[in-house]
Amino acid sequence: MTHFVKVARTDEIKPGQARLVDARGRQIALFNINGEFFATDNMCTHEQGSLAEGEISGHEVTCPLHGAKFDVRTGSVLGPPAYDDVACYSVRVMGTDIEVDVE
């Protein structure tokens, strides 16, 4: 069962940027990659750095604390020191609203 929650509007996050959003109490990093939106848990699995504050290059985000890298499409770890993936969430755009499935 899906539970999509509105978290932002498309004009609030420019391409190549991320934003920290709250979806039913979950802190989620929302990424705009060339007009396509992706969502992961905000906290790096290594030392809890904010991925919404990380550097974005293509579909990769780098944790600002120690440089762990993750694929924003899948949550997969791409580089240490993290070894565990971050959770990903389905995203849909309804008009200008961005919604994330948190269930």
Stockholm file with secondary structure:
# STOCKHOLM 1.0

chainA/1-103         MTHFVKVARTDEIKPGQARLVDARGRQIALFNINGEFFATDNMCTHEQGSLAEGEISGHEVTCPLHGAKFDVRTGSVLGPPAYDDVACYSVRVMGTDIEVDVE
#=GR chainA/1-103 SS CCCEEEEEEGGGSCTTEEEEEEETTEEEEEEEETTEEEEEESBCTTTCCBGGGSEEETTEEECTTTCCEEETTTCCEEETTCCSCCCEECEEEETTEEEEECC
#=GC SS_cons         CCCEEEEEEGGGSCTTEEEEEEETTEEEEEEEETTEEEEEESBCTTTCCBGGGSEEETTEEECTTTCCEEETTTCCEEETTCCSCCCEECEEEETTEEEEECC
//
